[in-house]
Amino acid sequence: MNRLSKEKSQYLRLHADNPIDWYPWGEEAFEKARSEDKPIMLSIGYYSCHWCHVMNREVFMDPDVASYLNRHYVCIKVDREERPDIDSIYMKYAIAIMGSGGWPLNLVLTHDLKPYYAFTYLSKKDFLEVMEKLYEIWISNRDELNRYSQEVYRVVMDLSRPPTIKKKTMVNRLMDIVAYRLIDRYDAIYGGFGTRPKFPLYHNLRFLMKYWYYRRDEKPLNMALETLLKIRFSSLYDHIGGGVHRYAVNRDWSPPHFEKMLYDQAWLIEASIDAYKITGEDVFRQMILSTYRFLEREMKGRDGLYYSSLSAESEDGEGSLYLWTLDEIGEAADIEVLNSVYSFNRGNYIDEFGKPHDDIVIFHIDISSYGYSRLIEFYRDTYKMIEQEYIPRLLEHRIRNKKHMPPDKKILVDWNSMIISSFSKASNVTGLDNIMESAVNAYRNIIGIWKGLDILPHTVIDGEPTSPAIFDDYAYLIRASIDLYEETFESEYVSNAVELTEEALSRFYDDSIHVLYFNEGERLIDM
């Protein structure tokens, strides 16, 4: 066991039995690197990430890798959800170095914590080759390496500066610019934006719906509504249990990367609320309700707060809860009726490497040729019966017979605050008091933590705070306070919002240069 065995984070503890001498982020590791004149190998990931688990098994558990790293590097592990401040900074570096980012994110740092290389998943062979070359550069060409890391730092600083907006630029004009750019990137066949990998980007959909409200332009509205429905009928959405996966590998929203993130559920609920308020269509109301029920069933802890994520893997493998055989489906429902909609046939699951699996199916409906009106007709005339008759049977079968996906049980204040906001609004549009009860219960628990500690944390694990608040924690909790007040008119929510705002400004606002920092820790590494 290494030093990570003393950490609370499930992701860090996942690596506690690695033969690598991992350190948590902190001065002990930095001092060791300086005193032994070694570069730092920083690895950032999160518990529900599939490729983080793969790299752990294939690379970090390997004795040859551990032997080399322990001799030549000081190795640090960071849970990106526990320390989004650190992840945010180093993701900027990774994009500057690689042109893209992702997790697991691995970087090699100088003693002043500036990277000179970054990469994501590598096989054992490639990983060792890279680490050997980087160490050779450290020994033979330190001056050049330091110059390069400083240059990368300057690039990141330039990219981090806020854009300059002309004083005369009107808000309406900015809205038009954003809308036109989204329209240009819209995928007219499958919905959404871009090709692959495909991220749902619910905030873009919400923007387009709000843009319709101000401009009464039907085109962006239809784009948003079509995208929501194409996500709903794709395998990105969990047809049986509700809720959405993080993103899809291909343009047609399949196959998903199977982790389920708490913030995605909040965004989905709010986008569905917007769509339901505009259209009154029951499909959007059902999306709200099924996502709420999923969260209550699978992501809610005993304290009334919600876990950060569900893993992409269980004991039975990646995505096992969401993949079925025809025999399993036949045990719970009429396979012929379902096959007429889902086209299971001999197997409709093609994994992220493009390999078809004839014996495995996934709940995904190809409706690429459907526009918004036809999607609504499909739901009313065909799918609503399946949703009412067969989905509950399949869910019951799944609960009884398939292994659940393990949750990451850390409580994040910002993501829970997002859920509170979405629940308070969902209660209003659905008329269901139990959704508001869940929102109020979660809110009171977060406020209780804040008052009990006399300062807001970012992460709480097993009842203990493990990382300091970032600005997002305050911003989303203030927003949740305002949303609850607008639904209940109880003055305590306003009082809390005011007090939280004052505390946030005292922690994150630099009035000498009129800047709000994302986190206090940014200044630790000159960002």
Secondary structure by P-SEA (a helix, b strand, c coil): cccccccccaaaaaacccccccccccaaaaaaaaaaccccbbbbbccccaaaaaaaacccccaaaaaaaaaccbbbbbcccccaaaaaaaaaaaaaacccccccbbbbbccccccccccccccaaaaaaaaaaaaaaaaccaaaaaaaaaaaaaaaaaaaccbbbbccccaaaaaaaaaaaaaaacccccccccccccccaaaaaaaaaaaaaacccaaaaaaaaaaaaaaaacccccccbbbbcccccccccccccccccaaaaaaaaaaaaaaaaacccaaaaaaaaaaaaaaacccccccccccccccccccccccccccccaaaaaacccaaaaaacccccccccccccccccccccccccccccccaaaaaaaaaccccccccccaaaaaaaaaaccccccccccccaaaaaaaaaaaaaaaaaaccaaaaaaaaaaaaaaaaaaaaacccccccccccccccccaaaaaaaaaaaaaaaaacccaaaaaaaaaaaaaaaaccccccccccccccccccccc
